[in-house]
Amino acid sequence: MLAQLAQPQMHHRAQAGIDKLMEARAKLSRLLGAPYDAVITTSSGTGAFEGALVSTTPVGAKVVNAQAGKFSERWGEMAGRLGYRTELVARPWGELLDPQEVAGAARDAHTLLITHSETSTGALHDLEAIARAARADNPDLIIIADSITSYGVAELRPAEWGVDVIVSGSQKGTATPPGLGFVLFSPEVQARLIQNPERGFYLDLTRELAGQKAGNTPQTPAINLIYALSTALDRLLAVPLEELWAEQRRKTDALIAAGTALGAPAWAARTSPAVAVLTPPQGLTGRQVAAGLAAMGQRALPGQAPHEDTVFRISTMGYADRYDALGIAGILEDCFAALGVKFERGAAVQAAWNALR
């Protein structure tokens, strides 16, 4: 991937650039495991999500946002700023969304916005159950899923579950530098895309999808990142999706097991394989643990505001493998020992090994 980025600047209108765009789009669909058409945006995942929303949802429509953390809250704020009739279904951070509660709120809605993997809390919401329940009550509902940290990471079967639109970004599961957003549209929802959306020009994904299907991009793409993306996707597609998902789950379970052995269990009851969000041992805060790891040259994040002290967060997305998970377990032991936590040495590493088996 780095070699691709180091190339002289490619021209996106040259045949080689067109071929690479089409190649990357095809690989994105394969990574989803469904015949969804991919649009690659030169933006963050947030930009891609905004494009998905304005290109599927007419002005004045009712939008339901299901939220239980920092990132899912973003989509409700976005819908409100865009002038949609927005209804929130909110649960406390760390808790799981209730499928029937969400379905009830979305019964008369045009669009449902939901986050699959909520990395502020470490929760993996049951997207399948929520989508099935919501669609049973409202067959015409459009469901847009924030899959920014679940695409290429967690089990994701949108065609089977009834999810219309999947949104992600390059810097997460696909391990490409930031700067690209991905929107994958089901065949059914493409017939409902808005022509010339009132609130979208650069993010008019109706026009963008038509162009990219023909190998064209109405806007100038970050073609160097698309070259890197295509190469990065080869690594993920080298194994069956079920194997890819299972190994990512094992890595994160190893971190959760290591934390639990040290008195730092997971915050969420249904955990995301994208990140281990752990509650610090009694007497410590999330910021103290993050600072302790930083002092050792390691990186972890405290919780998102207002929960900076409630949790700390460690991820194994990207190029990390199971040996990195084992290494992190050992580093946690050193960090906690320096912070005065009492535990049996080797307990975290052994717990991680057991999870990886």
N, C-alpha and C positions, 0 to 999 in steps of 0.2 A: 504494500500500500504506500509506503514512504517513497518507493521508487516511482510510483505513478505520480505522486505529488511533486517530485523533483523534475519532472519532464519540462521542457520548454512549453510555454502557453499554447494550448491547442485551440483551434477555432471551432466553435460550436456549430457553425453552419457547414463546415467541411463534412464530407461523407464519413470520415472516421469519427467525428464528434457525434453525428446523427446515429451511427451504428452503436456507439458507446451508450448513448441515452437509451436506445431501445433495449440494449443488453441489460442495463441496470434496472430498467422498469420490469423486464421479464423476470429477473432474479428476485426483485422485491415481491412479485406475485407468488413466486415459488416459495419464498420464505414464509409467506402467509399460509401457504397450503390451500389456497382457494383461488378461483378464476376471477379475482378482483383486478380492476385496471388501476395501475399506479400513476399518480401525478407526483413529480419531484419538484418541490418549490425551493427557491433560494431564499431560505428564511429559517428561523428556529421552528420547533414543533408548535409553539404558540401561534406563529404566523400561519402554519399549515392548518391548525385548528380553526382559526378565524376564517380562512378561505373555505374550509368545509362547511362551516356554519352559514356564511352568507350565500354560498352557492347552492344550498339545499333548502333554505328556510326563508320564506317571503317576509317582507316587512310587516310588522304587526302580529305575526303569528305567536302562539303560545309555545314557550320553550320551558321545559322542566330540567333543572340541574340537580343531580343527586350528588351530595358532597359530604365528606367526612375527613377532611384534611386540607392542607394548604393548596395543593395543586388542583383538586377538584373544585375548590372555592373560586379559582381563577375563571373557570368557564361560566359560572353564574354572573360574576362581575362583568365579563366580556359581553354576555347576552344582554345584561341590563344597559350597558353603555351603548350597545348597538340599537337599543330601542325596542327590543322584543318584550312581549308580555311574559315576564320571567317568574316562575314559581320555583322555590327552593325546597328540596327534601334534604334536611340536614340531620346528621347524627354526630355525636361527640367524637372528637379525634381519637383514633385507636379502635373505635367500634366499627362493626360491619354494617353496610347498608342492608335494609330489609327489602327483599324483592317485592312483597305485596304492597308495602308502603309506597315504593317507587311506582309500581304499576297503577296504584290508585290515583296518584297525582298526575300520571301521564295519560289517564283515560281519555281526556279531551284535548291533548296536546298535539302539536304538529311534530315536535322534535324533542328527543330526550338526549341530554348530555351526561355522560357517565365516565368516570375514571376507573380503569381496570386495576392497575397497580398504583397504589398511592404511596409514594416513597417518602412522604413526610411522616407517615405512621408505620410503614412496613406492612400495610394490609393489602391483600389481594382480594378484591371484592368479587363476588360470585356473578360475573358478567353473564354466564350462561343462564342462571336462574332468573336474574333480573330481566334479561332480554326476553326470555320465554314468557315470563309473567306479564310484562308490559305489552308484548305483542298479542297475547291472548285477549287482553282487554281492549287493545287498540291496534287492529291489524294494519292500519295505514301509517302508524307511527314511524318516523325516521329516527334511527338510533345511531348516534355518533359516539364512538368510544375513544377516549384518550388512552391509547396503548403505547405511550411514549416510552415507558419502561417495561412493557410486557411483550411488545413485538420482538420476536427473535429470542425471547427470554423465557416466557411462561407459556403454558398451553393456551392456545388461542385458535378457536375454530369458528370464525364469524359466520360462515355460510350455514353451518349446522345450528348455530345458536340464534340466528336471526338478527345479526348486527349489520347495519347497512354501510357504515363508513368507519374505517380504521385510520387513526392518525398517529404518527410517530416522528422521530427525529434522528439525525445521523449519529449523534454523539453518544447514544445509549447502547442498545443491543447490537447494532451493526458496527460499533467501534470505529467510526469514521470521525474526522474532526467536525466540530460544530459548523453549522451553516446550511444544512439541507433539512427540509421537512418532507414527510411522506404522507400522502393521502391516498388510501386505497378504497375505491368505490365498488360496491357490488353491482352486478349487471342490472338488477332490478332498480336500484336507486338512480342509475344513470338516466333513466327515462324521466325522472322527476327533477333533474337539475334545472336551475333557473337560468334562463337566457338573459344576459346583460343584467346581473344583479345590481340593484340600486346602490348597495353599499360596498361593491367590490369593483376594482379595476385591475390593479396588480394582482389581487387575490381572486379574480374571476376564474374559478377552477373549471367552470363549464367550457370556457374558451381554451383554457390551458389543457384540459383533458383531450379535447378535440385535436389540438395542435400536437400534443405529445403522442397520440395514437398514430399520427402521420409522420412522426420523427421530427417534429418542429416544436419550438418553444416560443410563444409570443413575446416573452421577456427573455433577457440575456441570462442564461443559467450559469451557475458556478461550475463550469465544465471540468475544471481540475478536480473538484471534490467528487463529481460524478464518476470520473475515472477511478479515483481511490475507492469509492463506494463499491463499484463493480468488483474490484479485486477483493475487498473486505468480505463481500457477500459469499465469495467462493469458499472461504473457510467455514462459514456457517452452514452452507448447503452441502458440505462434504459428508455429512451424516444425515440420517433420517430426522425429521423434525422431532419425533418422539424422543429420540436419543439426545438431541440437543437440549430439549426442555428438561429431561430427566437429569442431565449432568449439571445444568444450571441450578436446578432444585437441590441437588446433593451438596453443591458448594455452599449455598446459602444456609442449608440445614446444618452444615458443619459449623458455620460461624454461630448460628443460634444455639447449637448444642454446646459449643465452647463457652459462649456467654452464660448459658444456664448453669454450667458446671462451676462458674465463678460467681454465681449469685446475680447475674445480669440477664434475666430471661427476655424473650421477645415481648413487645408491647401489644401487638395484634394477635387475635386468636387464630386468624387464617392468614398466614404469612406469605408475602410476595417473595418469589425467588430472585428478584432484582436487587434486594437490599436487606441486610439484617438490621432492624431497628430495635435496639436493646435498651432496657431500663437499667440504669447503673445500680451497683450495690448500695445498700443502705448507707447513708452518710456521704455519698458522692453525688455529683450532678453531671448531667450530660456534657456541660462545658468543661468541667474538670477532667473528665475522661478524654475528651477531644484534645484538650491542651496537653495532657500527659502523653498521648500518642504523638502529638506534634513535636514535643520535646525529644522524642526518640527518632524523629525524622519520618514519622508515619502520618498518614492522613485519614482522619475520620471527621465527621461533622456532628455538631450537636443537633438538637431538634430544631425545627422551624419555629419561629416566633408564633405564639407565645409559649412554646414548649422547649425552649433551648436547654433547660435544666432537667426536663423529664426523661429524655432519651439521648442516645448517641447512635450514629448511623454509619455502617460500613457496607460497601458494595463489592461484588465480584463480577460485575458486568464487564464486557470487553475482553481483553486478552488474558485476564486472570484465569488460572486453572486450579485444580484441586490442591496442588502443592502450595499455591499462594494461600488458599484457605487454611491449610495446616500451618503455614508460616504465621499468618495473622493470629491463629489460636495461641501460638507461642508468644507472640508479641503482646497479646492481651495479658498473658500471665505476667510478663515483665512489667507492663504498665500498671496493672493492679497491685502487684507487689510493691512498686515504688509509691503507690498511693495509699499503702497501709492496709490493703484488703488481706484477710487471712484465708488461705485455701491450701489444698494439697497440691504441691508442684506436679505438673504433668497431667492434672485432671482435665484441663481444657483441651490439650492436644489429644489425649485419649478419647475424649468425647467427640472431637472432630473426626478422628479416624473411624470411630464406630459409625458415625453418620455417613461417611464416604463409602463404607462397605455396602 
